[in-house]
Amino acid sequence: MATPKLDSIERQLKAGEPFSLTNSQYKKSTGLDIPKNSNYLVRNSAVAKKARIYGYRIVIHEREISFEKE
């Protein structure tokens, strides 16, 4: 399984502000599409694990994901 490049997203997470990404923005940032399995995306994906490190959780909206501070 391919691993997303999270440098761009990590910079946004470090800023501490909520933000959202469309699939095209996510793909441009990471080189991969947003994972299709919602449960995996929110709980076990590389981006979910990185988000938790910075105190975020992933919330799925239709065709967009948001990073919200917990």
N, C-alpha and C positions, 0 to 999 in steps of 0.2 A: 504494500500500500504506500502511495506517495505521501510525503510529509509536506505540509504547507510552510512557506517562508513567512514567518510571523513578525519580522522586524518592524514593518510599517504599522501593523496592528498594535504591537507592543508599545510603540511610541505614543499612540493614541491612548492606550490603557494607562500609561505612566502620567498622562496629562490629568487624569482623574475626572474627566467629564463624560457623561453619557454620550453615546454616538451610535449610529446605525450604518449598516452597509447593505447595499443591494448585492445580488449575486455577481453582477459585473464588477462592482467595486471590490468585492471580496476576491474575485478571480484576479483582478489587476494587482491587488496587494499581495496575494499569496501564491499566485500561479495555479491555483486549483479552484474548482467550483465548491460552493457550500455543500457539505455532506447532505445527502438526500434523506438519510435516516434521522429523523428529528430527535429521537431519544439519544442516539449516539452523539449527535451534534451538541446537545445541551449538557450531556453528562461526561462523555468519555473522549471526545475529540481533542486534538492538540490545542485547538483554539479555546475550547472550554476550560482545559486545564490551565492555560496561560491566563485566561480571564479571571479564574478563581484566585490565582496568585496575587492579582491586583485588586481583589475585592469586588469583582463584577460577576454577574450571572448573565447568561445568554437567554434572551426572550425572543421567540420566533413570531414574526408577523408574516403575513402572506408575502412571500418573495423578498423578505428583508429580515435581518436579525439586528437586534439592539443589544448593546452592552450597558447594563444598569448597575449602579453601585448598590451593594446590599446593605 
